Amino acid sequence: MENLIALLIAAPLLGAAVLLVGGRRLDAVGHWIGTLLSTTSFVFGVILFADLLGRNADDRTLMQHLFTWVPVAGFQADVTFRLDQLSMTFVLLITGVGSLIHLYSVGYMEHDERRRRFFGYLNLFLAAMLLLVLADNYLLLYVGWEGVGLASYLLIGFWQHKPSAATAAKKAFIVNRVGDMGLSIAIMLMFTTFGTFAFGPVLSHATDASEGRLTAIGLMLLLAACGKSAQVPLQSWLGDAMEGPTPVSALIHAATMVTAGVYLIVRSGAVFNAAPDAQLVVTVVGAVTLLFGAIVGCAKDDIKKALAGSTMSQIGYMVLAAGLGPIGYVFAIMHLVTHGFFKAGLFLGAGSVMHGMNDEVDMRRYGGLRKYMPVTFVTFGLGYLAIIGFPGLSGFFSKDKIIEAAFAKGGTEGWILGTCALLGAAITAFYMTRVMLMTFFGEERWRNQPTRSPEAPSAEPAAEHRGEHAEPHPHESPKVMTIPMIALAIGSVFAGGFFSIGDRFLHWLEPITGHSEGDSPLSAGAVTGATMVCLVIGVGIAYLQYGRRPVPAVAPRGSLLTRAARRDLLQDDFNHVVLVRGGEHLTRSLVYVDHTLVDGVVNGTAAGFGGLSGRLRRLQNGYARSYAVSMFGGAALLVAATLLMRAV
């Protein structure tokens, strides 16, 4: 079975190669080739999963060595794959949800002239993410890490003729390079500390290193995770990434890029367990980000950007859980999986709404769509109930466990983290109810509304094939788009409960991540009750504001916080002032120092030697009599000095 591991990556990688170099002759079938090879990888994953289930819990790690990548004395990097319970979970999520997104894209990208290339990029994205989670050492993981960054750049900027898309792609790429520096530094620190960067030796000997060194490694790994998973302070790229086609948003947010940081932290759990300071910083970043993203999501009228704020917040929950150590590792991954179902379903539902609304993204131009798009309404609604933690649905089981784990941290820290998690649950219920009400309920605000001017860029170029500037005629999406939405809705409903029966998900991951119960001051029932109260409060406030009042066509000015949230809590302004302008001032200062000090020293030294040489040159005037006088004078001085020394 070990030989099948490489095929997990090879299938989508082959699809990317064929579609990207095959030329226009594959335009008619390229989308089906990409979908078939993605599904093939999923089938291999299911076969390997069945094999792991048939093994004992301590015998579920499969290794496949392909070749030695860098054979140098004292430095050896192997291309070796590791398939265990943790990587297997990601394999099924990446290939399963990824294949559904491929199928959905067949209909969504139907009129795009570059559809074959789009599917080639999707396959490349899956292959890079699979390499990331299957690598057996951090250097090979880094290759997949950079591959994910490249694929995201290509997909976010897929419609590069739109300046906003090209800018968003560059922004995502540059911000992620900052995080990637953290990962590269962490790998170098690992090698100087342990003499290797393979998972086995590094994680098994983590306790042998000094706490200071492990803290440095942990903080650099966290920096990398913040970049890929859009956590504070490297979160600014995620909202702009919505400029890509909607299936890209679903893939990034549910199954690939933003989950990579959570995987990195959980996989490196032994390092963080031995570095409590780094672990504390992880929890702080997660708690801050879950509130940051939730607040941003409350103020967005663009349906995709509202969901992007939601992703930032939900990944914050996962990072918070991962920072809790063995108390939360399992629940971080459990919420990651359930989130993969309902967030992919929500994004595909948003794409379906846009498909029926001439690619309009402003929810203030929606309303009353439930009767025109019944399948989209039901599937989106189930995803909505799952993400707010409605009892019995997936989010209820996974997010509640994270809130319980936060309180179980104990002490003041546990109370602070648990309270932040509860507050995040209330805000989540508010902004997701807002999205639901503005989109599917209320008056039909898209009727008799002024359309966008022809000069305004379309949300998605495919709109030109559906009469962008005419009044929308909402309609249900074709089956090739609704079938994946139905499948994801089923996962949104049942996955969390299935995982919780007999704590099967906990027992599945525990051999890899470990687990401890912690010491919670609150019972599980009390935490669930508090969560339900927060849910009701959030839903109630949203209903009073958006369900019982007409939604204005133009957003009111709002409070200072609302205006800041519309500007992503001034994250771009902060980056511009601190990083861009700060960088400009630093550059100018360095130029000034270079011109005045460095050039002054160099030019001054040159001028000094030039003046000295000019004066010395006068002694070499070419006249023989001058040289004779100099020789006579020198000889006289020598004779005088000799006589004086003898006299003394």
Buried (B, 14 or more C-beta within 10 A) or exposed (E): BEEBBBBBBBBBBBBBBBBBEBEEEBBEEBBBBBBBBBBBBBBBBEEBBEBBEEEEEEEBBBEBEEEEBEEEEEEEBBBBBBBBBBBBBBBBBBBBBBBBBBBBBBBBBBEBEBBBBBBBBBBBBBBBBBBBBBBBBBBBBBBBBBBBBBBBBBBBBBBEEBEBBBBBBBBBBEBBEBBBBBBBBBBEBBBEBBEBBBBEBBBEBBEEBEBEBBBBBBBBBBBBBBBBBBBBBBBBBBBBBBBBBBBBBBBBBBBBBBBBBBBBBBBBBBBBBBBBEBBEBBBBBBBBBBBBBBBBBBBBBBBBBBBBBBBBBBBBBBBBBBBBBBBBBBBBBBBBBBBBBBBBBBBBBBBBBBBBBBBBBBBBBBBBBBEBBEBBBBBBBBBBBBBBBBEEBBBBBBBBBBBBBBBBBEEEBBBBBBBBBBBBBBBBBBBBBBBBBBBBBBEBBBEEBEBBEEEEBBBBBBBEEBEBEEEBEBEBBBEBBBBBBBBBBBBBBBBBBBBBEEEEBBEBBBBBBBBEEBEBEBEBEEBBEBBBEBBEBBBBBBBEBBBEEEBEEEBEEEEEEBEBBBEBBEBBEEBEEEEEEEEEEEEEEEEEEEEEEEEEEEEEEEEEEEEEEEEEEEEEEEEEEEEEEEEEEEEEEEEEEEEEEEEE
